[in-house]
Amino acid sequence: MAKKAKKSTTKASKKPVKKTAKKTATVGTKKGSAKKSDGRSSPRPWSKDDLKQLKTLIKQNTPTRLIAMKLKRTEASVRWKVHSEGLSLRPTNRSPRD
């Protein structure tokens, strides 16, 4: 058996590539803003005043969408908070026949 001749290859000299840190865009963001890195915002904490206003609006049988608008929150966050506080959004002044 005959031996195969090795191909002679010359490697071109490769220069090391410098790695630079990626710059993040900070245009339009304020220090301490609520934006996460993936573009979503983190939930705003509920203050005592927010809870007090939520409870009074529930007692007045205000619709959930209107409560959310007045508190500057989403409807889902209002529903979540009502549930976590053990409250109910059902009207309290319902007729016994309904």
All heavy atoms as an XYZ file, in Angstrom:
765
protein
N       0.826     -1.170      0.000
C       0.000      0.000      0.000
C       0.873      1.236      0.000
O       1.851      1.319      0.709
C      -0.865      0.066      1.241
C      -1.997     -0.864      1.250
S      -2.917     -0.381      2.679
C      -4.441     -0.897      2.216
N       0.415      2.133     -0.776
C       1.166      3.379     -0.889
C       0.614      4.390      0.112
O      -0.591      4.460      0.345
C       1.080      3.923     -2.306
N       1.505      5.149      0.681
C       1.087      6.183      1.622
C       0.609      7.402      0.861
O       1.157      7.738     -0.185
C       2.239      6.583      2.530
C       2.616      5.522      3.510
C       3.665      6.058      4.427
C       4.040      5.043      5.471
N       5.062      5.535      6.366
N      -0.423      8.025      1.391
C      -0.945      9.231      0.756
C      -0.077     10.406      1.164
O       0.354     10.510      2.302
C      -2.389      9.508      1.176
C      -3.375      8.498      0.646
C      -4.777      8.919      1.015
C      -5.791      7.936      0.447
N      -7.149      8.306      0.794
N       0.147     11.243      0.217
C       0.949     12.431      0.495
C       0.082     13.446      1.234
O      -1.078     13.665      0.889
C       1.484     13.026     -0.795
N       0.664     14.021      2.253
C      -0.062     15.050      2.995
C      -0.058     16.332      2.209
O       0.932     16.678      1.585
C       0.584     15.297      4.354
C       0.430     14.155      5.305
C       1.017     14.529      6.639
C       0.876     13.408      7.634
N       1.465     13.753      8.915
N      -1.188     16.997      2.243
C      -1.273     18.286      1.573
C      -0.632     19.314      2.467
O      -0.884     19.356      3.662
C      -2.726     18.677      1.307
C      -3.410     17.795      0.306
C      -4.827     18.289      0.075
C      -5.552     17.412     -0.911
N      -6.927     17.842     -1.106
N       0.200     20.085      1.878
C       0.817     21.132      2.684
C      -0.057     22.383      2.603
O      -0.331     22.886      1.526
C       2.230     21.432      2.192
O       2.177     21.927      0.881
N      -0.503     22.793      3.746
C      -1.330     24.000      3.793
C      -0.616     25.020      4.647
O      -0.037     24.695      5.679
C      -2.718     23.730      4.409
O      -2.539     23.160      5.682
C      -3.528     22.797      3.536
N      -0.653     26.202      4.194
C      -0.062     27.276      4.990
C      -1.190     28.068      5.601
O      -2.136     28.458      4.927
C       0.813     28.202      4.117
O      -0.001     28.712      3.080
C       1.997     27.452      3.549
N      -1.073     28.252      6.870
C      -2.102     29.015      7.560
C      -1.744     30.481      7.492
O      -0.615     30.863      7.749
C      -2.213     28.586      9.019
C      -2.734     27.180      9.184
C      -2.895     26.854     10.637
C      -3.435     25.450     10.816
N      -3.570     25.095     12.214
N      -2.715     31.249      7.109
C      -2.501     32.688      7.079
C      -2.457     33.175      8.522
O      -3.185     32.690      9.375
C      -3.621     33.385      6.319
N      -1.585     34.085      8.777
C      -1.475     34.569     10.158
C      -2.736     35.352     10.512
O      -3.150     36.247      9.805
C      -0.242     35.445     10.317
O      -0.359     36.577      9.494
N      -3.325     34.942     11.613
C      -4.558     35.605     12.058
C      -4.226     36.559     13.171
O      -3.524     36.221     14.111
C      -5.578     34.585     12.549
C      -6.086     33.684     11.458
C      -7.153     32.778     11.995
C      -7.711     31.893     10.904
N      -8.731     30.978     11.405
N      -4.737     37.746     13.041
C      -4.542     38.732     14.085
C      -5.641     38.579     15.122
O      -6.791     38.321     14.768
C      -4.580     40.146     13.499
C      -3.444     40.442     12.577
C      -3.536     41.859     12.060
C      -2.400     42.144     11.106
N      -2.487     43.505     10.566
N      -5.301     38.714     16.390
C      -6.352     38.602     17.407
C      -7.335     39.761     17.274
O      -6.967     40.894     17.017
C      -5.595     38.663     18.730
C      -4.284     39.281     18.396
C      -3.995     38.951     16.960
N      -8.596     39.445     17.440
C      -9.657     40.438     17.320
C      -9.946     40.996     18.706
O     -10.154     40.252     19.657
C     -10.935     39.810     16.728
C     -12.049     40.828     16.629
C     -10.638     39.199     15.377
N      -9.933     42.310     18.791
C     -10.251     42.943     20.069
C     -11.758     42.924     20.287
O     -12.524     43.235     19.387
C      -9.761     44.396     20.097
C      -8.273     44.525     20.156
C      -7.896     45.986     20.287
C      -6.407     46.161     20.373
N      -6.042     47.581     20.487
N     -12.136     42.545     21.474
C     -13.562     42.540     21.809
C     -13.869     43.826     22.556
O     -13.186     44.183     23.504
C     -13.916     41.346     22.670
C     -13.781     40.036     21.931
C     -14.223     38.898     22.787
C     -14.103     37.596     22.008
N     -14.511     36.446     22.815
N     -14.897     44.490     22.110
C     -15.304     45.727     22.764
C     -16.635     45.499     23.460
O     -17.455     44.695     23.022
C     -15.451     46.880     21.758
O     -16.398     46.496     20.769
C     -14.116     47.207     21.089
N     -16.835     46.175     24.525
C     -18.086     46.060     25.280
C     -19.214     46.686     24.482
O     -19.040     47.716     23.837
C     -17.950     46.746     26.635
N     -20.363     46.038     24.544
C     -21.526     46.579     23.848
C     -22.050     47.778     24.617
O     -22.165     47.751     25.833
C     -22.628     45.536     23.737
C     -22.270     44.403     22.817
C     -23.422     43.436     22.725
C     -23.091     42.294     21.800
N     -24.190     41.333     21.712
N     -22.381     48.795     23.886
C     -22.930     49.990     24.519
C     -24.444     49.878     24.536
O     -25.059     49.481     23.564
C     -22.517     51.246     23.755
C     -21.034     51.512     23.824
C     -20.684     52.772     23.101
C     -19.192     53.036     23.180
N     -18.827     54.248     22.461
N     -25.026     50.221     25.656
C     -26.479     50.198     25.752
C     -27.010     51.595     25.503
O     -26.396     52.585     25.880
C     -26.933     49.721     27.152
O     -26.356     50.589     28.123
C     -26.492     48.296     27.411
N     -28.126     51.643     24.867
C     -28.734     52.930     24.542
C     -29.343     53.532     25.805
O     -30.133     52.902     26.491
C     -29.803     52.760     23.477
N     -28.949     54.726     26.120
C     -29.509     55.400     27.291
C     -30.261     56.655     26.898
O     -30.554     57.489     27.728
C     -28.381     55.769     28.284
O     -27.432     56.582     27.604
C     -27.704     54.536     28.835
N     -30.578     56.775     25.640
C     -31.283     57.958     25.168
C     -32.732     57.893     25.632
O     -33.420     56.915     25.429
C     -31.240     58.028     23.617
C     -32.013     59.217     23.115
C     -29.809     58.065     23.150
N     -33.185     58.930     26.292
C     -34.574     59.020     26.684
C     -34.915     58.290     27.975
O     -36.059     58.241     28.357
N     -33.936     57.685     28.632
C     -34.244     57.026     29.891
C     -33.720     57.861     31.038
O     -32.656     58.447     30.965
C     -33.605     55.619     29.959
O     -32.188     55.753     29.789
C     -34.158     54.714     28.888
N     -34.487     57.916     32.075
C     -34.104     58.684     33.248
C     -33.448     57.758     34.261
O     -33.679     56.559     34.266
C     -35.334     59.328     33.889
C     -35.983     60.364     33.026
C     -37.182     60.933     33.735
C     -37.875     61.967     32.875
N     -39.075     62.491     33.523
N     -32.671     58.324     35.119
C     -32.047     57.555     36.171
C     -33.133     57.064     37.114
O     -33.982     57.822     37.558
C     -31.049     58.422     36.929
C     -30.245     57.663     37.938
C     -29.225     58.559     38.586
C     -28.413     57.789     39.597
N     -27.421     58.622     40.249
N     -33.126     55.755     37.371
C     -34.125     55.187     38.269
C     -35.464     54.933     37.606
O     -36.473     54.831     38.280
N     -35.499     54.841     36.275
C     -36.774     54.590     35.616
C     -37.202     53.150     35.847
O     -36.415     52.306     36.240
C     -36.660     54.868     34.110
O     -35.857     53.892     33.492
N     -38.455     52.862     35.589
C     -39.013     51.551     35.876
C     -38.875     50.586     34.703
O     -39.424     49.499     34.754
C     -40.482     51.698     36.246
N     -38.147     50.945     33.655
C     -38.018     50.081     32.489
C     -37.053     48.944     32.771
O     -35.989     49.133     33.341
C     -37.501     50.864     31.279
C     -38.518     51.783     30.668
C     -39.411     51.017     29.759
C     -40.357     51.970     29.056
N     -41.276     51.302     28.224
N     -37.415     47.740     32.356
C     -36.530     46.592     32.446
C     -35.715     46.531     31.169
O     -35.987     47.234     30.204
C     -37.342     45.306     32.614
C     -38.039     45.207     33.946
C     -38.751     43.884     34.050
C     -39.467     43.758     35.360
N     -40.191     42.514     35.463
N     -34.727     45.666     31.137
C     -33.857     45.581     29.968
C     -34.588     45.034     28.744
O     -34.170     45.268     27.619
C     -32.646     44.709     30.279
O     -33.073     43.390     30.600
N     -35.681     44.295     28.936
C     -36.400     43.743     27.802
C     -37.528     44.647     27.319
O     -38.336     44.247     26.505
C     -36.946     42.356     28.131
C     -37.879     42.351     29.319
O     -38.053     43.417     29.933
O     -38.442     41.297     29.632
N     -37.588     45.879     27.802
C     -38.551     46.843     27.299
C     -39.815     46.952     28.126
O     -40.563     47.894     27.974
N     -40.070     45.955     28.991
C     -41.267     46.027     29.819
C     -40.988     46.886     31.041
O     -39.862     47.056     31.451
C     -41.685     44.634     30.279
C     -42.065     43.718     29.136
C     -42.470     42.371     29.630
N     -41.359     41.766     30.353
C     -41.490     40.851     31.307
N     -42.663     40.445     31.665
N     -40.435     40.342     31.896
N     -42.036     47.409     31.629
C     -41.854     48.197     32.844
C     -42.230     47.344     34.046
O     -43.077     46.463     33.972
C     -42.695     49.464     32.798
O     -44.048     49.134     32.702
N     -41.586     47.612     35.155
C     -41.891     46.850     36.361
C     -43.104     47.475     37.043
O     -43.368     48.669     36.898
C     -40.693     46.843     37.295
O     -40.319     48.156     37.611
N     -43.854     46.675     37.790
C     -45.072     47.207     38.408
C     -44.762     48.261     39.464
O     -43.797     48.142     40.212
C     -45.731     45.985     39.026
C     -44.687     44.952     39.101
C     -43.678     45.273     38.060
N     -45.598     49.273     39.485
C     -45.462     50.335     40.472
C     -46.051     49.844     41.793
O     -47.129     49.247     41.806
C     -46.240     51.546     39.969
C     -45.855     52.857     40.607
C     -46.614     53.980     40.005
N     -48.050     53.764     40.276
C     -49.018     54.331     39.613
N     -48.763     55.141     38.639
N     -50.280     54.101     39.906
N     -45.375     50.053     42.897
C     -45.918     49.576     44.174
C     -47.196     50.319     44.566
O     -47.380     51.476     44.221
C     -44.791     49.843     45.171
C     -43.879     50.804     44.516
C     -44.081     50.684     43.039
N     -48.056     49.616     45.293
C     -49.315     50.203     45.753
C     -49.070     50.948     47.054
O     -48.583     50.379     48.026
C     -50.358     49.107     45.970
C     -50.889     48.536     44.710
C     -50.272     47.634     43.896
C     -52.134     48.830     44.104
N     -51.068     47.336     42.822
C     -52.226     48.054     42.926
C     -53.200     49.651     44.445
C     -53.326     48.094     42.090
C     -54.303     49.682     43.604
C     -54.360     48.922     42.444
N     -49.447     52.214     47.082
C     -49.296     53.010     48.303
C     -50.561     52.858     49.160
O     -51.580     52.320     48.718
C     -49.072     54.479     47.961
O     -50.228     55.024     47.366
N     -50.497     53.363     50.369
C     -51.658     53.314     51.266
C     -52.798     54.155     50.708
O     -53.964     53.786     50.827
C     -51.277     53.804     52.657
C     -50.367     52.853     53.390
C     -50.019     53.363     54.764
C     -49.096     52.401     55.482
N     -48.720     52.867     56.824
N     -52.446     55.271     50.080
C     -53.480     56.131     49.476
C     -54.165     55.418     48.314
O     -55.383     55.545     48.126
C     -52.869     57.444     48.992
C     -52.383     58.307     50.145
O     -52.946     58.183     51.259
O     -51.460     59.110     49.932
N     -53.374     54.666     47.516
C     -53.956     53.909     46.402
C     -54.952     52.871     46.920
O     -56.038     52.701     46.363
C     -52.861     53.203     45.592
C     -52.021     54.168     44.778
O     -52.478     55.298     44.533
O     -50.905     53.782     44.378
N     -54.573     52.170     47.981
C     -55.467     51.156     48.551
C     -56.735     51.781     49.113
O     -57.834     51.244     48.952
C     -54.747     50.365     49.635
C     -53.701     49.366     49.143
C     -52.953     48.760     50.316
C     -54.357     48.288     48.328
N     -56.580     52.924     49.758
C     -57.744     53.615     50.336
C     -58.702     54.046     49.228
O     -59.916     53.851     49.321
C     -57.282     54.840     51.133
C     -58.377     55.482     51.969
C     -57.870     56.705     52.691
C     -56.915     56.294     53.805
N     -56.486     57.445     54.635
N     -58.145     54.589     48.142
C     -58.975     55.023     47.019
C     -59.621     53.820     46.336
O     -60.781     53.873     45.935
C     -58.136     55.816     46.017
C     -58.963     56.472     44.943
C     -58.133     57.334     44.013
O     -56.909     57.342     44.084
N     -58.805     58.046     43.144
N     -58.885     52.722     46.228
C     -59.431     51.502     45.631
C     -60.636     51.011     46.425
O     -61.677     50.690     45.849
C     -58.344     50.421     45.580
C     -58.779     49.039     45.094
C     -59.138     49.076     43.621
C     -57.687     48.025     45.346
N     -60.515     50.990     47.731
C     -61.609     50.509     48.579
C     -62.839     51.413     48.491
O     -63.978     50.930     48.443
C     -61.147     50.382     50.020
C     -60.191     49.223     50.218
C     -59.658     49.159     51.625
C     -58.659     48.029     51.774
N     -58.084     47.943     53.125
N     -62.630     52.733     48.432
C     -63.788     53.640     48.324
C     -64.452     53.506     46.959
O     -65.680     53.559     46.863
C     -63.386     55.104     48.556
O     -62.362     55.465     47.650
C     -62.918     55.318     49.983
N     -63.664     53.314     45.910
C     -64.255     53.140     44.583
C     -65.022     51.830     44.486
O     -66.065     51.752     43.827
C     -63.164     53.203     43.507
C     -62.544     54.584     43.277
C     -61.313     54.479     42.391
C     -63.557     55.535     42.678
N     -64.543     50.785     45.152
C     -65.259     49.510     45.156
C     -66.588     49.665     45.892
O     -67.617     49.161     45.442
C     -64.398     48.404     45.799
C     -63.237     48.035     44.876
C     -65.225     47.164     46.103
C     -62.229     47.090     45.494
N     -66.588     50.386     47.006
C     -67.824     50.604     47.772
C     -68.849     51.393     46.976
O     -70.059     51.234     47.153
C     -67.528     51.331     49.078
C     -66.877     50.440     50.109
C     -66.584     51.202     51.373
C     -65.851     50.338     52.374
N     -65.471     51.077     53.589
N     -68.379     52.246     46.063
C     -69.278     53.047     45.236
C     -69.714     52.299     43.974
O     -70.351     52.873     43.099
C     -68.588     54.347     44.822
C     -68.264     55.252     45.980
C     -67.378     56.411     45.574
O     -66.928     56.497     44.435
N     -67.121     57.312     46.511
N     -69.362     51.014     43.878
C     -69.711     50.158     42.727
C     -69.185     50.710     41.401
O     -69.847     50.646     40.371
C     -71.223     49.940     42.635
C     -71.745     49.163     43.812
O     -71.054     48.296     44.335
N     -72.936     49.492     44.250
N     -67.993     51.261     41.425
C     -67.366     51.787     40.220
C     -66.879     50.626     39.361
O     -66.303     49.673     39.890
C     -66.161     52.679     40.605
O     -66.597     53.611     41.587
C     -65.604     53.411     39.413
N     -67.105     50.670     38.057
C     -66.614     49.606     37.180
C     -65.081     49.495     37.222
O     -64.382     50.485     37.441
C     -67.074     50.043     35.788
C     -68.167     51.012     36.029
C     -67.888     51.661     37.332
N     -64.586     48.294     37.007
C     -63.152     48.025     37.117
C     -62.342     48.867     36.147
O     -61.269     49.365     36.493
C     -62.881     46.535     36.850
O     -63.783     45.757     37.630
C     -61.469     46.168     37.221
N     -62.835     49.050     34.949
C     -62.111     49.843     33.957
C     -61.949     51.290     34.420
O     -60.898     51.905     34.255
C     -62.834     49.810     32.616
C     -62.082     50.560     31.531
C     -62.738     50.411     30.204
N     -62.534     49.048     29.737
C     -63.128     48.524     28.684
N     -63.994     49.225     28.002
N     -62.879     47.294     28.311
N     -62.994     51.826     35.033
C     -62.943     53.195     35.542
C     -61.996     53.310     36.742
O     -61.263     54.293     36.865
C     -64.352     53.652     35.935
C     -64.623     55.136     35.812
C     -64.549     55.555     34.363
C     -65.972     55.454     36.384
N     -62.005     52.286     37.600
C     -61.069     52.266     38.730
C     -59.638     52.289     38.214
O     -58.791     53.033     38.714
C     -61.306     51.025     39.619
C     -62.658     51.093     40.311
C     -60.197     50.878     40.654
C     -63.043     49.829     41.050
N     -59.371     51.483     37.199
C     -58.025     51.415     36.624
C     -57.608     52.761     36.039
O     -56.462     53.198     36.214
C     -57.974     50.334     35.547
N     -58.525     53.435     35.379
C     -58.204     54.740     34.797
C     -57.912     55.771     35.886
O     -56.975     56.551     35.767
C     -59.354     55.221     33.914
C     -59.445     54.491     32.589
S     -60.882     54.956     31.600
C     -60.747     56.706     31.530
N     -58.707     55.757     36.945
C     -58.516     56.729     38.020
C     -57.215     56.495     38.780
O     -56.569     57.437     39.232
C     -59.702     56.705     38.983
C     -60.943     57.323     38.388
C     -62.068     57.397     39.386
C     -63.277     58.074     38.748
N     -64.352     58.290     39.715
N     -56.823     55.220     38.926
C     -55.590     54.897     39.647
C     -54.362     54.861     38.726
O     -53.253     54.613     39.194
C     -55.730     53.542     40.351
C     -56.765     53.471     41.467
C     -56.887     52.055     41.995
C     -56.398     54.423     42.584
N     -54.590     55.085     37.429
C     -53.521     55.036     36.413
C     -52.797     53.692     36.433
O     -51.576     53.604     36.509
C     -52.540     56.188     36.599
C     -53.176     57.537     36.383
C     -52.201     58.641     36.555
C     -52.922     59.981     36.394
N     -52.085     61.102     36.736
N     -53.606     52.639     36.388
C     -53.099     51.272     36.369
C     -53.886     50.471     35.357
O     -54.875     50.948     34.814
C     -53.236     50.622     37.749
C     -52.380     51.301     38.805
C     -52.555     50.658     40.145
N     -51.785     51.354     41.156
C     -50.527     51.068     41.467
N     -49.906     50.109     40.840
N     -49.898     51.744     42.398
N     -53.451     49.252     35.102
C     -54.187     48.406     34.169
C     -55.338     47.729     34.893
O     -55.338     47.614     36.128
C     -53.271     47.325     33.557
O     -52.791     46.489     34.616
C     -52.112     47.950     32.811
N     -56.292     47.266     34.109
C     -57.438     46.568     34.675
C     -56.981     45.279     35.365
O     -57.481     44.925     36.431
C     -58.419     46.227     33.552
C     -59.853     46.402     33.913
C     -60.771     46.152     32.742
O     -60.481     46.625     31.638
O     -61.796     45.476     32.960
N     -56.024     44.601     34.760
C     -55.521     43.346     35.327
C     -54.834     43.582     36.671
O     -54.993     42.781     37.601
C     -54.542     42.689     34.358
N     -54.091     44.671     36.790
C     -53.419     44.934     38.066
C     -54.424     45.276     39.159
O     -54.231     44.915     40.321
C     -52.396     46.057     37.923
O     -53.023     47.282     37.678
N     -55.501     45.951     38.784
C     -56.549     46.265     39.764
C     -57.220     44.974     40.221
O     -57.410     44.752     41.423
C     -57.590     47.250     39.179
C     -58.796     47.379     40.078
C     -56.957     48.603     38.941
N     -57.555     44.110     39.274
C     -58.186     42.831     39.629
C     -57.267     41.992     40.512
O     -57.707     41.369     41.476
C     -58.541     42.042     38.373
C     -59.691     42.617     37.600
C     -59.985     41.754     36.372
N     -60.889     42.416     35.464
C     -62.217     42.411     35.609
N     -62.760     41.774     36.623
N     -62.979     43.035     34.749
N     -55.965     41.972     40.178
C     -54.999     41.212     40.957
C     -54.928     41.741     42.392
O     -54.913     40.970     43.349
C     -53.626     41.279     40.300
C     -52.572     40.609     41.111
C     -52.273     39.280     41.141
C     -51.687     41.232     42.034
N     -51.257     39.049     42.023
C     -50.874     40.232     42.593
C     -51.505     42.547     42.446
C     -49.902     40.507     43.536
C     -50.525     42.810     43.384
C     -49.743     41.811     43.919
N     -54.885     43.056     42.547
C     -54.777     43.652     43.878
C     -56.041     43.403     44.695
O     -55.969     43.120     45.891
C     -54.492     45.154     43.771
C     -54.082     45.768     45.068
C     -52.803     45.127     45.583
C     -52.328     45.747     46.860
N     -51.124     45.105     47.369
N     -57.196     43.506     44.054
C     -58.464     43.245     44.733
C     -58.476     41.800     45.241
O     -58.840     41.532     46.386
C     -59.658     43.520     43.789
C     -60.948     42.942     44.340
C     -59.804     45.008     43.554
N     -58.029     40.885     44.399
C     -57.998     39.475     44.789
C     -57.002     39.232     45.925
O     -57.304     38.519     46.886
C     -57.628     38.608     43.585
C     -57.448     37.168     43.918
N     -58.506     36.343     44.209
C     -56.332     36.410     44.023
C     -58.046     35.134     44.488
N     -56.729     35.151     44.378
N     -55.812     39.843     45.830
C     -54.786     39.622     46.852
C     -55.152     40.255     48.195
O     -54.709     39.794     49.241
C     -53.436     40.154     46.382
O     -53.472     41.549     46.261
N     -55.979     41.306     48.155
C     -56.434     41.946     49.395
C     -57.664     41.251     49.983
O     -58.107     41.583     51.076
C     -56.774     43.423     49.139
C     -55.574     44.289     48.840
C     -54.679     44.483     50.049
O     -55.208     44.708     51.160
O     -53.463     44.406     49.879
N     -58.235     40.305     49.241
C     -59.410     39.587     49.731
C     -60.690     40.373     49.572
O     -61.672     40.125     50.284
N     -60.706     41.318     48.646
C     -61.891     42.136     48.403
C     -62.693     41.541     47.251
O     -62.285     40.566     46.629
C     -61.471     43.568     48.069
C     -60.624     44.277     49.123
C     -60.110     45.589     48.585
C     -61.436     44.492     50.377
N     -63.834     42.137     46.964
C     -64.682     41.678     45.878
C     -65.116     42.869     45.038
O     -65.396     43.943     45.570
C     -65.919     40.967     46.433
O     -66.791     40.618     45.383
N     -65.196     42.665     43.740
C     -65.659     43.715     42.832
C     -67.152     43.598     42.541
O     -67.697     44.388     41.792
C     -64.873     43.653     41.512
C     -63.428     44.098     41.600
C     -62.695     43.757     40.312
C     -63.347     45.579     41.861
N     -67.802     42.620     43.138
C     -69.237     42.455     42.914
C     -70.009     43.582     43.581
O     -69.654     44.012     44.682
C     -69.703     41.131     43.490
C     -69.231     39.974     42.660
C     -70.157     38.853     42.840
N     -69.968     37.929     41.731
C     -70.517     36.758     41.689
N     -71.271     36.348     42.675
N     -70.325     35.978     40.655
N     -71.061     44.043     42.960
C     -71.866     45.112     43.561
C     -72.500     44.649     44.872
O     -72.984     43.536     44.981
C     -72.949     45.399     42.526
C     -72.504     44.766     41.276
C     -71.533     43.687     41.639
N     -72.483     45.520     45.861
C     -73.031     45.161     47.179
C     -74.510     45.472     47.268
O     -75.203     44.920     48.116
C     -72.290     45.939     48.292
O     -72.352     47.325     47.996
C     -70.855     45.501     48.376
N     -75.025     46.365     46.442
C     -76.428     46.780     46.546
C     -77.294     46.046     45.523
O     -78.098     46.652     44.842
C     -76.548     48.281     46.387
C     -75.980     48.776     45.064
O     -75.397     47.991     44.329
N     -76.155     50.054     44.780
N     -77.136     44.750     45.427
C     -77.926     43.974     44.472
C     -79.307     43.669     45.048
O     -79.485     43.477     46.245
C     -77.213     42.667     44.144
C     -75.873     42.921     43.452
C     -75.151     41.658     43.204
N     -75.828     40.919     42.152
C     -75.481     39.708     41.765
N     -74.477     39.083     42.342
N     -76.127     39.097     40.798
N     -80.262     43.584     44.165
C     -81.625     43.266     44.556
C     -81.686     41.768     44.904
O     -80.997     40.953     44.293
C     -82.555     43.573     43.395
O     -83.802     42.963     43.592
N     -82.507     41.352     45.857
C     -82.580     39.921     46.202
C     -83.148     39.075     45.080
O     -82.952     37.876     45.050
C     -83.485     39.890     47.424
C     -84.086     41.222     47.576
C     -83.343     42.165     46.705
N     -83.842     39.669     44.125
C     -84.440     38.907     43.018
C     -83.470     38.698     41.856
O     -83.751     37.929     40.975
C     -85.683     39.625     42.529
C     -86.789     39.604     43.552
C     -88.055     40.225     43.013
N     -88.793     40.753     44.167
C     -89.012     42.010     44.412
N     -88.571     42.929     43.585
N     -89.660     42.388     45.477
N     -82.337     39.426     41.842
C     -81.394     39.291     40.727
C     -80.490     38.110     40.881
O     -79.995     37.669     41.791
C     -80.547     40.560     40.577
C     -81.382     41.687     39.988
O     -82.376     41.397     39.342
O     -80.991     42.843     40.192
